[in-house]
Amino acid sequence: MKHSNRLGVFVSVAAALALAAACSSSTPSTSSGSSGTTTAANTPPPASTTASSTPSSATAGTTHAAETGTMSAAAGAATAAAGGLTGLLGSNLGLTSDQASGAVGSVLSLAQEKLPSSDYSQVASAVPGAAGYVQKAKDLGAVTGPIGDVNGLNAAYSKLGISPTVASQVTPLISNYIGKAAGPAVGGLLSSVLK
């Protein structure tokens, strides 16, 4: 157990005992035992000076734990954002990193062919590193020229080793992701070229 955690536990226990002593002394009760009568008022307060002298340590321990939890959540969010669309394709459809990157690049290549540049830039802005995905699709041999239409897109998926069954789910997943990331208007722009 870390020192700050141990100190936090100690202070918490001390504070609880001090509170119990305070409650007992405000309503003195007597208890009889074999050694005689003892009142709660005669019981020395348990480490109340320790509890009052170290709240900053307890607070620091609690704050540290809270910050650690927050940092872990933030790190998880950053990892999810970094994986983003390709991570989604991998986890939902079982695509490898190259297949997912090539598929995203293929969709973006088709959008780049079919949309005016101002519209394409809106679509691309929803996918961090869009130009890299387009290049990856070319490097992997999925995009060797104009894609043309959905049939060309399916051919690109096939070159990546994506089965037709899985390919039928790739395009809607990418389209939905971009629609959620950039809004329905931009999602509509992409959907218009994927029909």
Buried (B, 14 or more C-beta within 10 A) or exposed (E): EEEBEEBBEBBBEBBEBBEBBEEBBEEEEEEEEEEEEEEBEEEEBBBBEEBEEBEEBBEBBBEBBEEEEEEEEEEEEEEEEEBBBBBBBBEEBEBBEBBBBBBBBBBBBBBBBBBEEEBBEBBBEBBEBBEBBBBBBBBBEBBEEEBEBEEBBBBBBEBBBBEEEBBEEBBEBBBBBBBEBBEEEBBEBBBEBBE
